[in-house]
């Protein structure tokens, strides 16, 4: 069954109340953040709190991802060591998210420090965009997260609703992720009260091929979950395509047609993936 990543919510690792609230939110995955969301003076306490929370608290079926500080900072290695110790004590940490990945070498040290969790990469630098394929090929990497705010800063790009300045980087990372079978989620939408803007950007990311969207506020969850889930029309079409194709094959072959369009095997692969995703989402809701 395909695990959904429609909504991937950032939660500060230093805020106990926010961590507690996250246990009841309809997020497919949570990024427990020790990096940007935590002030320097709070990082040691946040590291300790999060290790305890992920050992003792139940976050259900939500994927647990911890974003550490980079190994080029004074906090990164201590973060990794704390996560490794927490996993040894029984903490469920599904993945470690590494910021500002420029090359596979940035993954190697974390892979050695935390052998008990998958790795995810923040794709948010110009070097990262140019090295996306070699990063995606890393044997421990399972997912990519677009860091569009940092990327825009590096590019000196202006905000545009169509995200035209982002398209090259987004496309390179999507190609790399799909080539190596990785999960890939789109960057955040900063104006969390702008529902129409969020809906438009979710639709764009969905149509491009992203698995879901990173979010900065619980108010964004419903929109992202709806945008990246198969619609009822898509589910109905998938079922009819499979039925028509199965029927024509049972008759010895020929051409299956649904809604005036030819249905080939490649459409059946997509249809089955659509139904599998819908079933996985239903299982989460249940």
Secondary structure, 3 states (H helix, E strand, C coil): CCCCCCEEEEEECCCHHHHHHHCCCCCCEEEEECCCCCCHHHHHHHHHHHHHHHHHCCCCCCEEEEECCCCCCCCHHHHHHHHHHHHHCCCCCCEEEECCCCCCHHHHHHHHHCCCCEEEEEECCHHHHHCHHHHHCCCCEEEEEECHHHHHHHHCCCCCCCCHHHHHHHHHHHHHHHHCCCEEEECCCCCCCCHHHHHHHHHHHHHHCCCEEEECCHHHHHHHHHHCCCCHHHHHHHHHHHHHHHHHHHCCCCCEEECCEEECHHHHHHHHHHHHHHHHHHHHHC
